[in-house]
Amino acid sequence: MVEGDGGKVSSGSDVLDRLLGGGYEKDVVTTIYGPAGSGKTTACLMASVSVAALGKKVIYIDTEGGFSGARLGQLCREPGRVLPSILFLKPTNFEEQKKCIERLKSMISQKIGLVVVDTITNLYRVERAGENSELNRELSRQIAFLVEVARQKLMPVLLTNQVYSDFEDRKSVRMVGGDIITYNSKCLIELKPLHGSKRVASLQKHRHLPQSEVLFDIVADGFAEVKDKGFKLF
């Protein structure tokens, strides 16, 4: 785990660290969102490796069963030493997710360096049919609790989130959970597939940095920046 200026925690990726001016801020919730296959879980694994490799533990709430030991082995040289430092919680419904997040109070200590929820809205989306105000309130409570963890423990909380097509503009996407996630996340990173194997990571929201983007490929050992002078998102 490498700390940059202002006590930031390395993302485990040179590509994302450059986008974030050094890494994830310790006292905020960061949400990475995008469609399936855009690199969200890889980003979570890289951050987990970065934190675990230097002696801190990671609480990893896996709501989709997306964690892969084989992928972890590609991202670090000694997965057998890193894996025991990752504490897994695997809820299978939204009520279990609630209980997992509530357990964080009793689990967090000085040994914990990162909390990951991959994906924060997966089980919410499964149970949500149309407008369901109680589910929305519960999602808000969970996010508020995670914000409190980040602020009080000075610990980065990393979420991933799903997207869906905008009904009025099919070329644009919106995050599941909408304003609940947007308002409470001080940092928002969008991952978007482009042509071929290229993807773009866009910094959409940050307390101190302007919007920016970087082009990358997902490779065996993480993200590799792609130089393309003709590319410009903003």
C-alpha positions as a Markdown table, in Angstrom:
| # | Residue | x | y | z |
|---|---|---|---|---|
| 1 | Met | 0.0 | 0.0 | 0.0 |
| 2 | Val | 1.6 | 3.2 | -1.1 |
| 3 | Glu | 0.4 | 6.5 | 0.3 |
| 4 | Gly | 0.7 | 9.6 | -1.9 |
| 5 | Asp | 0.2 | 13.3 | -1.2 |
| 6 | Gly | -2.4 | 14.0 | 1.4 |
| 7 | Gly | -2.4 | 10.5 | 2.7 |
| 8 | Lys | -4.0 | 8.9 | -0.4 |
| 9 | Val | -3.9 | 5.1 | -0.8 |
| 10 | Ser | -2.6 | 3.7 | -4.0 |
| 11 | Ser | -5.2 | 2.0 | -6.2 |
| 12 | Gly | -2.6 | -0.6 | -7.1 |
| 13 | Ser | -2.7 | 0.7 | -10.7 |
| 14 | Asp | -0.4 | 3.4 | -12.2 |
| 15 | Val | -3.3 | 4.2 | -14.6 |
| 16 | Leu | -5.8 | 4.9 | -11.8 |
| 17 | Asp | -3.2 | 6.6 | -9.6 |
| 18 | Arg | -2.5 | 9.0 | -12.4 |
| 19 | Leu | -6.2 | 9.7 | -12.8 |
| 20 | Leu | -6.6 | 10.3 | -9.1 |
| 21 | Gly | -3.6 | 12.3 | -8.4 |
| 22 | Gly | -1.9 | 9.6 | -6.4 |
| 23 | Gly | -4.7 | 7.2 | -5.3 |
| 24 | Tyr | -7.9 | 6.9 | -3.3 |
| 25 | Glu | -8.6 | 9.4 | -0.6 |
| 26 | Lys | -8.8 | 7.9 | 2.8 |
| 27 | Asp | -11.9 | 9.5 | 4.2 |
| 28 | Val | -14.4 | 9.2 | 1.4 |
| 29 | Val | -16.5 | 6.7 | -0.5 |
| 30 | Thr | -15.2 | 6.1 | -4.1 |
| 31 | Thr | -17.6 | 4.5 | -6.5 |
| 32 | Ile | -16.4 | 2.9 | -9.7 |
| 33 | Tyr | -19.3 | 2.2 | -12.2 |
| 34 | Gly | -19.7 | 0.8 | -15.6 |
| 35 | Pro | -21.1 | -2.1 | -17.6 |
| 36 | Ala | -20.1 | -5.8 | -17.2 |
| 37 | Gly | -16.6 | -6.4 | -18.4 |
| 38 | Ser | -15.4 | -2.8 | -18.0 |
| 39 | Gly | -12.9 | -3.6 | -15.3 |
| 40 | Lys | -14.7 | -2.8 | -12.0 |
| 41 | Thr | -13.8 | -6.0 | -10.2 |
| 42 | Thr | -10.2 | -5.9 | -11.4 |
| 43 | Ala | -10.0 | -2.4 | -9.9 |
| 44 | Cys | -11.2 | -3.8 | -6.6 |
| 45 | Leu | -8.7 | -6.6 | -6.7 |
| 46 | Met | -5.8 | -4.3 | -7.5 |
| 47 | Ala | -6.7 | -2.1 | -4.6 |
| 48 | Ser | -7.0 | -5.1 | -2.3 |
| 49 | Val | -3.6 | -6.4 | -3.3 |
| 50 | Ser | -2.1 | -3.0 | -2.8 |
| 51 | Val | -3.4 | -2.8 | 0.8 |
| 52 | Ala | -2.9 | -6.5 | 1.8 |
| 53 | Ala | 0.6 | -6.7 | 0.4 |
| 54 | Leu | 1.9 | -4.2 | 3.1 |
| 55 | Gly | 0.3 | -5.9 | 6.1 |
| 56 | Lys | -3.2 | -4.4 | 6.2 |
| 57 | Lys | -6.4 | -6.4 | 5.9 |
| 58 | Val | -9.3 | -5.8 | 3.5 |
| 59 | Ile | -13.0 | -6.4 | 4.1 |
| 60 | Tyr | -14.4 | -7.5 | 0.8 |
| 61 | Ile | -18.2 | -7.7 | 0.5 |
| 62 | Asp | -18.8 | -9.7 | -2.7 |
| 63 | Thr | -22.5 | -9.6 | -3.7 |
| 64 | Glu | -22.1 | -11.1 | -7.2 |
| 65 | Gly | -19.6 | -13.9 | -6.6 |
| 66 | Gly | -17.3 | -12.0 | -8.9 |
| 67 | Phe | -14.1 | -12.6 | -6.9 |
| 68 | Ser | -11.6 | -14.9 | -8.7 |
| 69 | Gly | -8.6 | -16.5 | -7.0 |
| 70 | Ala | -7.1 | -17.1 | -10.5 |
| 71 | Arg | -7.4 | -13.4 | -11.3 |
| 72 | Leu | -5.9 | -12.5 | -8.0 |
| 73 | Gly | -3.0 | -14.8 | -8.9 |
| 74 | Gln | -2.4 | -12.8 | -12.1 |
| 75 | Leu | -2.4 | -9.5 | -10.2 |
| 76 | Cys | 0.2 | -10.4 | -7.6 |
| 77 | Arg | 3.3 | -12.5 | -7.3 |
| 78 | Glu | 2.3 | -14.2 | -4.0 |
| 79 | Pro | -1.4 | -14.7 | -3.9 |
| 80 | Gly | -1.0 | -17.3 | -1.1 |
| 81 | Arg | 0.3 | -14.5 | 1.2 |
| 82 | Val | -2.3 | -11.9 | 0.1 |
| 83 | Leu | -5.4 | -14.0 | 0.1 |
| 84 | Pro | -5.5 | -14.6 | 4.0 |
| 85 | Ser | -5.5 | -10.8 | 4.4 |
| 86 | Ile | -8.8 | -10.5 | 2.5 |
| 87 | Leu | -11.8 | -11.1 | 4.8 |
| 88 | Phe | -14.8 | -12.1 | 2.6 |
| 89 | Leu | -18.5 | -11.5 | 3.3 |
| 90 | Lys | -20.8 | -13.0 | 0.6 |
| 91 | Pro | -24.4 | -11.9 | 1.1 |
| 92 | Thr | -27.0 | -13.6 | -1.2 |
| 93 | Asn | -29.9 | -11.2 | -0.7 |
| 94 | Phe | -30.4 | -7.5 | 0.2 |
| 95 | Glu | -31.2 | -8.3 | 3.9 |
| 96 | Glu | -27.9 | -10.2 | 4.2 |
| 97 | Gln | -26.1 | -7.3 | 2.6 |
| 98 | Lys | -27.6 | -5.0 | 5.3 |
| 99 | Lys | -26.3 | -7.4 | 8.0 |
| 100 | Cys | -22.9 | -7.5 | 6.5 |
| 101 | Ile | -22.6 | -3.8 | 6.4 |
| 102 | Glu | -23.8 | -3.5 | 10.0 |
| 103 | Arg | -21.1 | -6.0 | 11.0 |
| 104 | Leu | -18.4 | -3.6 | 9.9 |
| 105 | Lys | -18.6 | -1.8 | 13.2 |
| 106 | Ser | -17.4 | -4.9 | 15.1 |
| 107 | Met | -14.9 | -5.9 | 12.4 |
| 108 | Ile | -13.0 | -2.7 | 11.8 |
| 109 | Ser | -9.8 | -2.1 | 13.7 |
| 110 | Gln | -6.4 | -0.6 | 13.1 |
| 111 | Lys | -5.5 | -3.7 | 11.1 |
| 112 | Ile | -8.1 | -2.9 | 8.4 |
| 113 | Gly | -6.9 | -0.8 | 5.5 |
| 114 | Leu | -9.8 | -1.0 | 3.0 |
| 115 | Val | -13.5 | -1.8 | 2.7 |
| 116 | Val | -14.8 | -3.0 | -0.7 |
| 117 | Val | -18.4 | -3.6 | -1.7 |
| 118 | Asp | -18.6 | -5.2 | -5.2 |
| 119 | Thr | -21.4 | -4.5 | -6.2 |
| 120 | Ile | -23.3 | -2.2 | -3.9 |
| 121 | Thr | -26.6 | -2.3 | -5.9 |
| 122 | Asn | -26.6 | -5.9 | -7.3 |
| 123 | Leu | -28.9 | -7.4 | -4.6 |
| 124 | Tyr | -30.9 | -4.1 | -4.4 |
| 125 | Arg | -31.6 | -4.3 | -8.1 |
| 126 | Val | -32.7 | -8.0 | -7.9 |
| 127 | Glu | -35.3 | -7.2 | -5.3 |
| 128 | Arg | -36.4 | -3.8 | -6.6 |
| 129 | Ala | -39.6 | -4.0 | -8.7 |
| 130 | Gly | -40.6 | -0.5 | -9.9 |
| 131 | Glu | -40.6 | 2.1 | -7.1 |
| 132 | Asn | -39.9 | 0.7 | -3.7 |
| 133 | Ser | -39.4 | 3.4 | -1.2 |
| 134 | Glu | -38.4 | 1.1 | 1.6 |
| 135 | Leu | -35.6 | -0.5 | -0.4 |
| 136 | Asn | -34.4 | 3.0 | -1.4 |
| 137 | Arg | -34.4 | 4.0 | 2.3 |
| 138 | Glu | -32.4 | 0.9 | 3.2 |
| 139 | Leu | -29.9 | 1.5 | 0.4 |
| 140 | Ser | -29.5 | 5.1 | 1.7 |
| 141 | Arg | -28.9 | 3.8 | 5.2 |
| 142 | Gln | -26.2 | 1.4 | 4.0 |
| 143 | Ile | -24.4 | 4.1 | 2.0 |
| 144 | Ala | -24.6 | 6.5 | 5.0 |
| 145 | Phe | -23.1 | 3.9 | 7.2 |
| 146 | Leu | -20.2 | 3.4 | 4.7 |
| 147 | Val | -19.6 | 7.1 | 4.6 |
| 148 | Glu | -19.4 | 7.2 | 8.4 |
| 149 | Val | -16.9 | 4.4 | 8.3 |
| 150 | Ala | -14.7 | 6.2 | 5.8 |
| 151 | Arg | -14.8 | 9.5 | 7.8 |
| 152 | Gln | -14.4 | 8.1 | 11.3 |
| 153 | Lys | -11.8 | 5.5 | 10.5 |
| 154 | Leu | -9.9 | 7.6 | 7.8 |
| 155 | Met | -10.2 | 4.5 | 5.6 |
| 156 | Pro | -11.0 | 4.3 | 1.9 |
| 157 | Val | -14.3 | 2.7 | 1.1 |
| 158 | Leu | -14.5 | 1.4 | -2.5 |
| 159 | Leu | -17.8 | 0.5 | -4.1 |
| 160 | Thr | -18.7 | -0.7 | -7.6 |
| 161 | Asn | -22.0 | 0.0 | -9.2 |
| 162 | Gln | -24.0 | -1.2 | -12.2 |
| 163 | Val | -25.4 | 1.0 | -15.0 |
| 164 | Tyr | -28.4 | 1.0 | -17.3 |
| 165 | Ser | -29.3 | 2.8 | -20.5 |
| 166 | Asp | -31.0 | 6.1 | -20.3 |
| 167 | Phe | -34.6 | 5.7 | -21.6 |
| 168 | Glu | -34.4 | 9.0 | -23.5 |
| 169 | Asp | -30.9 | 8.7 | -24.7 |
| 170 | Arg | -29.8 | 5.1 | -25.4 |
| 171 | Lys | -26.2 | 6.2 | -25.9 |
| 172 | Ser | -25.8 | 7.4 | -22.3 |
| 173 | Val | -26.0 | 5.4 | -19.1 |
| 174 | Arg | -27.1 | 6.0 | -15.6 |
| 175 | Met | -26.0 | 4.4 | -12.3 |
| 176 | Val | -28.4 | 2.1 | -10.5 |
| 177 | Gly | -29.4 | 3.8 | -7.3 |
| 178 | Gly | -29.1 | 7.2 | -8.9 |
| 179 | Asp | -28.7 | 10.2 | -6.6 |
| 180 | Ile | -28.3 | 8.0 | -3.5 |
| 181 | Ile | -24.9 | 6.8 | -4.8 |
| 182 | Thr | -23.9 | 10.1 | -6.6 |
| 183 | Tyr | -24.6 | 12.3 | -3.6 |
| 184 | Asn | -22.7 | 10.2 | -1.1 |
| 185 | Ser | -19.7 | 9.3 | -3.2 |
| 186 | Lys | -17.1 | 12.1 | -3.1 |
| 187 | Cys | -15.3 | 10.4 | -6.0 |
| 188 | Leu | -16.9 | 8.8 | -9.1 |
| 189 | Ile | -15.0 | 6.9 | -11.7 |
| 190 | Glu | -16.7 | 5.7 | -14.9 |
| 191 | Leu | -15.3 | 2.7 | -16.8 |
| 192 | Lys | -16.5 | 2.4 | -20.3 |
| 193 | Pro | -15.6 | -0.1 | -23.1 |
| 194 | Leu | -14.6 | 1.5 | -26.4 |
| 195 | His | -13.6 | 0.0 | -29.7 |
| 196 | Gly | -11.7 | -3.2 | -29.7 |
| 197 | Ser | -10.1 | -4.0 | -26.4 |
| 198 | Lys | -9.7 | -0.3 | -25.4 |
| 199 | Arg | -11.5 | 1.1 | -22.3 |
| 200 | Val | -11.7 | 4.5 | -20.8 |
| 201 | Ala | -11.6 | 5.5 | -17.1 |
| 202 | Ser | -13.2 | 8.9 | -16.6 |
| 203 | Leu | -13.0 | 10.8 | -13.4 |
| 204 | Gln | -16.5 | 12.3 | -13.2 |
| 205 | Lys | -16.4 | 13.7 | -9.7 |
| 206 | His | -13.7 | 14.5 | -7.1 |
| 207 | Arg | -13.3 | 17.0 | -4.3 |
| 208 | His | -10.1 | 18.5 | -5.6 |
| 209 | Leu | -9.6 | 17.4 | -9.2 |
| 210 | Pro | -11.2 | 18.3 | -12.5 |
| 211 | Gln | -12.9 | 15.9 | -14.8 |
| 212 | Ser | -10.3 | 13.9 | -16.8 |
| 213 | Glu | -9.8 | 10.5 | -18.5 |
| 214 | Val | -7.3 | 7.9 | -19.4 |
| 215 | Leu | -7.4 | 5.2 | -22.0 |
| 216 | Phe | -6.4 | 1.7 | -21.0 |
| 217 | Asp | -6.5 | -2.0 | -21.7 |
| 218 | Ile | -7.1 | -4.8 | -19.2 |
| 219 | Val | -4.1 | -7.0 | -19.2 |
| 220 | Ala | -2.9 | -10.0 | -17.1 |
| 221 | Asp | -1.3 | -7.8 | -14.4 |
| 222 | Gly | -4.0 | -5.1 | -14.3 |
| 223 | Phe | -4.6 | -2.0 | -16.3 |
| 224 | Ala | -2.2 | -0.8 | -19.0 |
| 225 | Glu | -2.4 | 2.8 | -20.3 |
| 226 | Val | -2.9 | 3.2 | -24.0 |
| 227 | Lys | -1.5 | 6.2 | -25.8 |
| 228 | Asp | -4.0 | 7.7 | -28.3 |
| 229 | Lys | -3.5 | 11.4 | -29.1 |
| 230 | Gly | -6.7 | 11.5 | -31.0 |
| 231 | Phe | -8.8 | 10.4 | -28.1 |
| 232 | Lys | -10.7 | 13.0 | -26.0 |
| 233 | Leu | -13.8 | 12.4 | -23.9 |
| 234 | Phe | -14.2 | 15.8 | -22.2 |
